[in-house]
Amino acid sequence: MAQLEVSDFAQAVVDRMGDCKDPRFKQVMTALVKHAHAFAREVDLTPDEWMAGIQFLTATA
């Protein structure tokens, strides 16, 4: 994969769902990815903070 600018990450993830057969799933996941990336940029999330959040969500699920 080519080097991406930070602003391109969300779109690159969304583009990977190009052949998704379920339009509703694609809609929901597209919104989730875009909002999650916007949140990470807004709060200047660090990799350690991202991991702590993932571990928290995994433990609560």
PDB file with one MODEL, atoms N, CA, C and O in Angstrom:
MODEL        1
ATOM      1  N   MET A   1       0.850  -1.187   0.000  1.00  0.00           N
ATOM      2  CA  MET A   1       0.000   0.000   0.000  1.00  0.00           C
ATOM      3  C   MET A   1       0.891   1.244   0.000  1.00  0.00           C
ATOM      4  O   MET A   1       1.910   1.286   0.689  1.00  0.00           O
ATOM      5  N   ALA A   2       0.511   2.221  -0.752  1.00  0.00           N
ATOM      6  CA  ALA A   2       1.273   3.465  -0.833  1.00  0.00           C
ATOM      7  C   ALA A   2       1.221   4.211   0.490  1.00  0.00           C
ATOM      8  O   ALA A   2       0.317   3.998   1.298  1.00  0.00           O
ATOM      9  N   GLN A   3       2.183   5.075   0.704  1.00  0.00           N
ATOM     10  CA  GLN A   3       2.208   5.903   1.907  1.00  0.00           C
ATOM     11  C   GLN A   3       0.989   6.822   1.910  1.00  0.00           C
ATOM     12  O   GLN A   3       0.704   7.484   0.912  1.00  0.00           O
ATOM     13  N   LEU A   4       0.281   6.862   3.019  1.00  0.00           N
ATOM     14  CA  LEU A   4      -0.930   7.676   3.123  1.00  0.00           C
ATOM     15  C   LEU A   4      -0.719   8.830   4.080  1.00  0.00           C
ATOM     16  O   LEU A   4       0.008   8.713   5.067  1.00  0.00           O
ATOM     17  N   GLU A   5      -1.356   9.932   3.783  1.00  0.00           N
ATOM     18  CA  GLU A   5      -1.441  11.037   4.729  1.00  0.00           C
ATOM     19  C   GLU A   5      -2.459  10.653   5.793  1.00  0.00           C
ATOM     20  O   GLU A   5      -3.354   9.847   5.533  1.00  0.00           O
ATOM     21  N   VAL A   6      -2.331  11.220   6.982  1.00  0.00           N
ATOM     22  CA  VAL A   6      -3.261  10.910   8.067  1.00  0.00           C
ATOM     23  C   VAL A   6      -4.705  11.138   7.618  1.00  0.00           C
ATOM     24  O   VAL A   6      -5.588  10.348   7.953  1.00  0.00           O
ATOM     25  N   SER A   7      -4.947  12.191   6.877  1.00  0.00           N
ATOM     26  CA  SER A   7      -6.308  12.505   6.446  1.00  0.00           C
ATOM     27  C   SER A   7      -6.869  11.481   5.472  1.00  0.00           C
ATOM     28  O   SER A   7      -8.079  11.456   5.247  1.00  0.00           O
ATOM     29  N   ASP A   8      -6.016  10.626   4.882  1.00  0.00           N
ATOM     30  CA  ASP A   8      -6.473   9.622   3.919  1.00  0.00           C
ATOM     31  C   ASP A   8      -6.807   8.280   4.557  1.00  0.00           C
ATOM     32  O   ASP A   8      -7.405   7.428   3.899  1.00  0.00           O
ATOM     33  N   PHE A   9      -6.441   8.067   5.812  1.00  0.00           N
ATOM     34  CA  PHE A   9      -6.635   6.762   6.434  1.00  0.00           C
ATOM     35  C   PHE A   9      -8.087   6.322   6.450  1.00  0.00           C
ATOM     36  O   PHE A   9      -8.394   5.194   6.063  1.00  0.00           O
ATOM     37  N   ALA A  10      -8.974   7.182   6.884  1.00  0.00           N
ATOM     38  CA  ALA A  10     -10.389   6.806   6.978  1.00  0.00           C
ATOM     39  C   ALA A  10     -10.914   6.406   5.602  1.00  0.00           C
ATOM     40  O   ALA A  10     -11.613   5.400   5.476  1.00  0.00           O
ATOM     41  N   GLN A  11     -10.589   7.171   4.586  1.00  0.00           N
ATOM     42  CA  GLN A  11     -11.081   6.854   3.244  1.00  0.00           C
ATOM     43  C   GLN A  11     -10.482   5.551   2.732  1.00  0.00           C
ATOM     44  O   GLN A  11     -11.158   4.790   2.040  1.00  0.00           O
ATOM     45  N   ALA A  12      -9.219   5.286   3.065  1.00  0.00           N
ATOM     46  CA  ALA A  12      -8.591   4.031   2.651  1.00  0.00           C
ATOM     47  C   ALA A  12      -9.316   2.835   3.266  1.00  0.00           C
ATOM     48  O   ALA A  12      -9.514   1.820   2.598  1.00  0.00           O
ATOM     49  N   VAL A  13      -9.711   2.949   4.529  1.00  0.00           N
ATOM     50  CA  VAL A  13     -10.452   1.867   5.187  1.00  0.00           C
ATOM     51  C   VAL A  13     -11.824   1.706   4.539  1.00  0.00           C
ATOM     52  O   VAL A  13     -12.244   0.584   4.254  1.00  0.00           O
ATOM     53  N   VAL A  14     -12.516   2.802   4.306  1.00  0.00           N
ATOM     54  CA  VAL A  14     -13.829   2.759   3.665  1.00  0.00           C
ATOM     55  C   VAL A  14     -13.715   2.132   2.276  1.00  0.00           C
ATOM     56  O   VAL A  14     -14.562   1.327   1.889  1.00  0.00           O
ATOM     57  N   ASP A  15     -12.689   2.492   1.535  1.00  0.00           N
ATOM     58  CA  ASP A  15     -12.498   1.953   0.189  1.00  0.00           C
ATOM     59  C   ASP A  15     -12.323   0.438   0.191  1.00  0.00           C
ATOM     60  O   ASP A  15     -12.684  -0.228  -0.779  1.00  0.00           O
ATOM     61  N   ARG A  16     -11.776  -0.110   1.267  1.00  0.00           N
ATOM     62  CA  ARG A  16     -11.588  -1.567   1.363  1.00  0.00           C
ATOM     63  C   ARG A  16     -12.917  -2.308   1.421  1.00  0.00           C
ATOM     64  O   ARG A  16     -12.962  -3.515   1.180  1.00  0.00           O
ATOM     65  N   MET A  17     -14.005  -1.599   1.738  1.00  0.00           N
ATOM     66  CA  MET A  17     -15.332  -2.222   1.787  1.00  0.00           C
ATOM     67  C   MET A  17     -16.064  -2.089   0.454  1.00  0.00           C
ATOM     68  O   MET A  17     -17.278  -2.280   0.392  1.00  0.00           O
ATOM     69  N   GLY A  18     -15.341  -1.766  -0.601  1.00  0.00           N
ATOM     70  CA  GLY A  18     -15.940  -1.512  -1.904  1.00  0.00           C
ATOM     71  C   GLY A  18     -16.810  -2.631  -2.438  1.00  0.00           C
ATOM     72  O   GLY A  18     -17.807  -2.367  -3.110  1.00  0.00           O
ATOM     73  N   ASP A  19     -16.455  -3.871  -2.155  1.00  0.00           N
ATOM     74  CA  ASP A  19     -17.241  -4.985  -2.679  1.00  0.00           C
ATOM     75  C   ASP A  19     -18.173  -5.599  -1.632  1.00  0.00           C
ATOM     76  O   ASP A  19     -18.645  -6.723  -1.803  1.00  0.00           O
ATOM     77  N   CYS A  20     -18.434  -4.873  -0.562  1.00  0.00           N
ATOM     78  CA  CYS A  20     -19.343  -5.340   0.489  1.00  0.00           C
ATOM     79  C   CYS A  20     -20.733  -5.550  -0.106  1.00  0.00           C
ATOM     80  O   CYS A  20     -21.259  -4.670  -0.789  1.00  0.00           O
ATOM     81  N   LYS A  21     -21.320  -6.701   0.150  1.00  0.00           N
ATOM     82  CA  LYS A  21     -22.629  -7.061  -0.420  1.00  0.00           C
ATOM     83  C   LYS A  21     -23.810  -6.518   0.379  1.00  0.00           C
ATOM     84  O   LYS A  21     -24.926  -6.451  -0.137  1.00  0.00           O
ATOM     85  N   ASP A  22     -23.578  -6.136   1.617  1.00  0.00           N
ATOM     86  CA  ASP A  22     -24.663  -5.671   2.490  1.00  0.00           C
ATOM     87  C   ASP A  22     -24.609  -4.146   2.595  1.00  0.00           C
ATOM     88  O   ASP A  22     -23.755  -3.605   3.296  1.00  0.00           O
ATOM     89  N   PRO A  23     -25.520  -3.447   1.900  1.00  0.00           N
ATOM     90  CA  PRO A  23     -25.457  -1.991   1.888  1.00  0.00           C
ATOM     91  C   PRO A  23     -25.614  -1.350   3.269  1.00  0.00           C
ATOM     92  O   PRO A  23     -24.986  -0.329   3.548  1.00  0.00           O
ATOM     93  N   ARG A  24     -26.435  -1.932   4.126  1.00  0.00           N
ATOM     94  CA  ARG A  24     -26.630  -1.365   5.465  1.00  0.00           C
ATOM     95  C   ARG A  24     -25.363  -1.522   6.297  1.00  0.00           C
ATOM     96  O   ARG A  24     -24.955  -0.587   6.986  1.00  0.00           O
ATOM     97  N   PHE A  25     -24.736  -2.698   6.240  1.00  0.00           N
ATOM     98  CA  PHE A  25     -23.483  -2.920   6.958  1.00  0.00           C
ATOM     99  C   PHE A  25     -22.428  -1.923   6.479  1.00  0.00           C
ATOM    100  O   PHE A  25     -21.712  -1.329   7.285  1.00  0.00           O
ATOM    101  N   LYS A  26     -22.343  -1.747   5.169  1.00  0.00           N
ATOM    102  CA  LYS A  26     -21.382  -0.796   4.600  1.00  0.00           C
ATOM    103  C   LYS A  26     -21.669   0.622   5.088  1.00  0.00           C
ATOM    104  O   LYS A  26     -20.739   1.362   5.410  1.00  0.00           O
ATOM    105  N   GLN A  27     -22.937   1.009   5.145  1.00  0.00           N
ATOM    106  CA  GLN A  27     -23.312   2.345   5.619  1.00  0.00           C
ATOM    107  C   GLN A  27     -22.902   2.543   7.076  1.00  0.00           C
ATOM    108  O   GLN A  27     -22.309   3.562   7.430  1.00  0.00           O
ATOM    109  N   VAL A  28     -23.225   1.556   7.916  1.00  0.00           N
ATOM    110  CA  VAL A  28     -22.918   1.651   9.342  1.00  0.00           C
ATOM    111  C   VAL A  28     -21.409   1.667   9.574  1.00  0.00           C
ATOM    112  O   VAL A  28     -20.912   2.486  10.347  1.00  0.00           O
ATOM    113  N   MET A  29     -20.683   0.775   8.916  1.00  0.00           N
ATOM    114  CA  MET A  29     -19.243   0.699   9.120  1.00  0.00           C
ATOM    115  C   MET A  29     -18.529   1.935   8.560  1.00  0.00           C
ATOM    116  O   MET A  29     -17.535   2.381   9.133  1.00  0.00           O
ATOM    117  N   THR A  30     -19.013   2.482   7.469  1.00  0.00           N
ATOM    118  CA  THR A  30     -18.437   3.707   6.917  1.00  0.00           C
ATOM    119  C   THR A  30     -18.574   4.849   7.919  1.00  0.00           C
ATOM    120  O   THR A  30     -17.619   5.585   8.167  1.00  0.00           O
ATOM    121  N   ALA A  31     -19.763   4.991   8.489  1.00  0.00           N
ATOM    122  CA  ALA A  31     -19.969   6.042   9.484  1.00  0.00           C
ATOM    123  C   ALA A  31     -19.082   5.810  10.713  1.00  0.00           C
ATOM    124  O   ALA A  31     -18.487   6.750  11.239  1.00  0.00           O
ATOM    125  N   LEU A  32     -18.999   4.564  11.162  1.00  0.00           N
ATOM    126  CA  LEU A  32     -18.169   4.249  12.328  1.00  0.00           C
ATOM    127  C   LEU A  32     -16.710   4.607  12.076  1.00  0.00           C
ATOM    128  O   LEU A  32     -16.071   5.240  12.917  1.00  0.00           O
ATOM    129  N   VAL A  33     -16.190   4.212  10.943  1.00  0.00           N
ATOM    130  CA  VAL A  33     -14.787   4.480  10.620  1.00  0.00           C
ATOM    131  C   VAL A  33     -14.530   5.988  10.558  1.00  0.00           C
ATOM    132  O   VAL A  33     -13.558   6.481  11.130  1.00  0.00           O
ATOM    133  N   LYS A  34     -15.398   6.707   9.868  1.00  0.00           N
ATOM    134  CA  LYS A  34     -15.195   8.151   9.728  1.00  0.00           C
ATOM    135  C   LYS A  34     -15.289   8.869  11.072  1.00  0.00           C
ATOM    136  O   LYS A  34     -14.495   9.767  11.350  1.00  0.00           O
ATOM    137  N   HIS A  35     -16.248   8.482  11.901  1.00  0.00           N
ATOM    138  CA  HIS A  35     -16.389   9.120  13.218  1.00  0.00           C
ATOM    139  C   HIS A  35     -15.226   8.748  14.145  1.00  0.00           C
ATOM    140  O   HIS A  35     -14.727   9.593  14.889  1.00  0.00           O
ATOM    141  N   ALA A  36     -14.797   7.483  14.098  1.00  0.00           N
ATOM    142  CA  ALA A  36     -13.672   7.060  14.944  1.00  0.00           C
ATOM    143  C   ALA A  36     -12.390   7.798  14.564  1.00  0.00           C
ATOM    144  O   ALA A  36     -11.625   8.213  15.434  1.00  0.00           O
ATOM    145  N   HIS A  37     -12.163   7.959  13.271  1.00  0.00           N
ATOM    146  CA  HIS A  37     -10.968   8.684  12.839  1.00  0.00           C
ATOM    147  C   HIS A  37     -11.052  10.159  13.211  1.00  0.00           C
ATOM    148  O   HIS A  37     -10.057  10.753  13.625  1.00  0.00           O
ATOM    149  N   ALA A  38     -12.231  10.750  13.068  1.00  0.00           N
ATOM    150  CA  ALA A  38     -12.409  12.158  13.456  1.00  0.00           C
ATOM    151  C   ALA A  38     -12.177  12.332  14.958  1.00  0.00           C
ATOM    152  O   ALA A  38     -11.548  13.301  15.384  1.00  0.00           O
ATOM    153  N   PHE A  39     -12.686  11.393  15.755  1.00  0.00           N
ATOM    154  CA  PHE A  39     -12.487  11.439  17.204  1.00  0.00           C
ATOM    155  C   PHE A  39     -10.997  11.357  17.546  1.00  0.00           C
ATOM    156  O   PHE A  39     -10.496  12.139  18.354  1.00  0.00           O
ATOM    157  N   ALA A  40     -10.298  10.410  16.929  1.00  0.00           N
ATOM    158  CA  ALA A  40      -8.869  10.239  17.208  1.00  0.00           C
ATOM    159  C   ALA A  40      -8.084  11.507  16.877  1.00  0.00           C
ATOM    160  O   ALA A  40      -7.175  11.894  17.612  1.00  0.00           O
ATOM    161  N   ARG A  41      -8.442  12.145  15.772  1.00  0.00           N
ATOM    162  CA  ARG A  41      -7.765  13.398  15.412  1.00  0.00           C
ATOM    163  C   ARG A  41      -8.128  14.516  16.386  1.00  0.00           C
ATOM    164  O   ARG A  41      -7.265  15.295  16.793  1.00  0.00           O
ATOM    165  N   GLU A  42      -9.414  14.595  16.762  1.00  0.00           N
ATOM    166  CA  GLU A  42      -9.880  15.673  17.649  1.00  0.00           C
ATOM    167  C   GLU A  42      -9.156  15.664  18.986  1.00  0.00           C
ATOM    168  O   GLU A  42      -8.760  16.714  19.493  1.00  0.00           O
ATOM    169  N   VAL A  43      -8.984  14.471  19.558  1.00  0.00           N
ATOM    170  CA  VAL A  43      -8.373  14.378  20.887  1.00  0.00           C
ATOM    171  C   VAL A  43      -6.878  14.069  20.817  1.00  0.00           C
ATOM    172  O   VAL A  43      -6.233  13.883  21.849  1.00  0.00           O
ATOM    173  N   ASP A  44      -6.329  14.012  19.606  1.00  0.00           N
ATOM    174  CA  ASP A  44      -4.914  13.709  19.395  1.00  0.00           C
ATOM    175  C   ASP A  44      -4.529  12.411  20.109  1.00  0.00           C
ATOM    176  O   ASP A  44      -3.571  12.364  20.880  1.00  0.00           O
ATOM    177  N   LEU A  45      -5.298  11.369  19.830  1.00  0.00           N
ATOM    178  CA  LEU A  45      -5.155  10.075  20.480  1.00  0.00           C
ATOM    179  C   LEU A  45      -3.795   9.458  20.190  1.00  0.00           C
ATOM    180  O   LEU A  45      -3.350   9.430  19.043  1.00  0.00           O
ATOM    181  N   THR A  46      -3.141   8.968  21.227  1.00  0.00           N
ATOM    182  CA  THR A  46      -1.847   8.301  21.060  1.00  0.00           C
ATOM    183  C   THR A  46      -2.079   6.807  20.825  1.00  0.00           C
ATOM    184  O   THR A  46      -3.160   6.296  21.119  1.00  0.00           O
ATOM    185  N   PRO A  47      -1.082   6.112  20.303  1.00  0.00           N
ATOM    186  CA  PRO A  47      -1.231   4.658  20.137  1.00  0.00           C
ATOM    187  C   PRO A  47      -1.510   3.936  21.459  1.00  0.00           C
ATOM    188  O   PRO A  47      -2.299   2.991  21.494  1.00  0.00           O
ATOM    189  N   ASP A  48      -0.868   4.376  22.543  1.00  0.00           N
ATOM    190  CA  ASP A  48      -1.115   3.741  23.846  1.00  0.00           C
ATOM    191  C   ASP A  48      -2.559   3.975  24.308  1.00  0.00           C
ATOM    192  O   ASP A  48      -3.185   3.082  24.879  1.00  0.00           O
ATOM    193  N   GLU A  49      -3.071   5.159  24.062  1.00  0.00           N
ATOM    194  CA  GLU A  49      -4.467   5.450  24.435  1.00  0.00           C
ATOM    195  C   GLU A  49      -5.428   4.634  23.588  1.00  0.00           C
ATOM    196  O   GLU A  49      -6.441   4.148  24.091  1.00  0.00           O
ATOM    197  N   TRP A  50      -5.118   4.479  22.304  1.00  0.00           N
ATOM    198  CA  TRP A  50      -5.956   3.651  21.429  1.00  0.00           C
ATOM    199  C   TRP A  50      -5.988   2.218  21.959  1.00  0.00           C
ATOM    200  O   TRP A  50      -7.059   1.619  22.060  1.00  0.00           O
ATOM    201  N   MET A  51      -4.823   1.668  22.298  1.00  0.00           N
ATOM    202  CA  MET A  51      -4.756   0.305  22.806  1.00  0.00           C
ATOM    203  C   MET A  51      -5.520   0.155  24.109  1.00  0.00           C
ATOM    204  O   MET A  51      -6.220  -0.839  24.306  1.00  0.00           O
ATOM    205  N   ALA A  52      -5.397   1.127  25.001  1.00  0.00           N
ATOM    206  CA  ALA A  52      -6.128   1.078  26.272  1.00  0.00           C
ATOM    207  C   ALA A  52      -7.638   1.076  26.007  1.00  0.00           C
ATOM    208  O   ALA A  52      -8.386   0.359  26.672  1.00  0.00           O
ATOM    209  N   GLY A  53      -8.075   1.868  25.050  1.00  0.00           N
ATOM    210  CA  GLY A  53      -9.495   1.894  24.699  1.00  0.00           C
ATOM    211  C   GLY A  53      -9.967   0.570  24.129  1.00  0.00           C
ATOM    212  O   GLY A  53     -11.042   0.089  24.487  1.00  0.00           O
ATOM    213  N   ILE A  54      -9.178  -0.026  23.248  1.00  0.00           N
ATOM    214  CA  ILE A  54      -9.529  -1.323  22.674  1.00  0.00           C
ATOM    215  C   ILE A  54      -9.588  -2.391  23.768  1.00  0.00           C
ATOM    216  O   ILE A  54     -10.501  -3.218  23.782  1.00  0.00           O
ATOM    217  N   GLN A  55      -8.615  -2.373  24.681  1.00  0.00           N
ATOM    218  CA  GLN A  55      -8.607  -3.351  25.771  1.00  0.00           C
ATOM    219  C   GLN A  55      -9.829  -3.166  26.670  1.00  0.00           C
ATOM    220  O   GLN A  55     -10.419  -4.147  27.125  1.00  0.00           O
ATOM    221  N   PHE A  56     -10.208  -1.918  26.927  1.00  0.00           N
ATOM    222  CA  PHE A  56     -11.393  -1.645  27.736  1.00  0.00           C
ATOM    223  C   PHE A  56     -12.641  -2.205  27.048  1.00  0.00           C
ATOM    224  O   PHE A  56     -13.445  -2.892  27.677  1.00  0.00           O
ATOM    225  N   LEU A  57     -12.797  -1.912  25.764  1.00  0.00           N
ATOM    226  CA  LEU A  57     -13.977  -2.386  25.030  1.00  0.00           C
ATOM    227  C   LEU A  57     -14.019  -3.913  24.964  1.00  0.00           C
ATOM    228  O   LEU A  57     -15.087  -4.515  25.074  1.00  0.00           O
ATOM    229  N   THR A  58     -12.858  -4.530  24.784  1.00  0.00           N
ATOM    230  CA  THR A  58     -12.795  -5.982  24.749  1.00  0.00           C
ATOM    231  C   THR A  58     -13.208  -6.576  26.093  1.00  0.00           C
ATOM    232  O   THR A  58     -13.933  -7.571  26.141  1.00  0.00           O
ATOM    233  N   ALA A  59     -12.753  -5.975  27.165  1.00  0.00           N
ATOM    234  CA  ALA A  59     -13.077  -6.475  28.510  1.00  0.00           C
ATOM    235  C   ALA A  59     -14.564  -6.297  28.832  1.00  0.00           C
ATOM    236  O   ALA A  59     -15.140  -7.108  29.557  1.00  0.00           O
ATOM    237  N   THR A  60     -15.177  -5.256  28.306  1.00  0.00           N
ATOM    238  CA  THR A  60     -16.584  -5.012  28.619  1.00  0.00           C
ATOM    239  C   THR A  60     -17.543  -5.735  27.691  1.00  0.00           C
ATOM    240  O   THR A  60     -18.727  -5.877  27.997  1.00  0.00           O
ATOM    241  N   ALA A  61     -17.034  -6.189  26.563  1.00  0.00           N
ATOM    242  CA  ALA A  61     -17.896  -6.892  25.606  1.00  0.00           C
ATOM    243  C   ALA A  61     -18.001  -8.299  26.023  1.00  0.00           C
ATOM    244  O   ALA A  61     -18.679  -9.089  25.365  1.00  0.00           O
TER     245      ALA A  61
ENDMDL
END
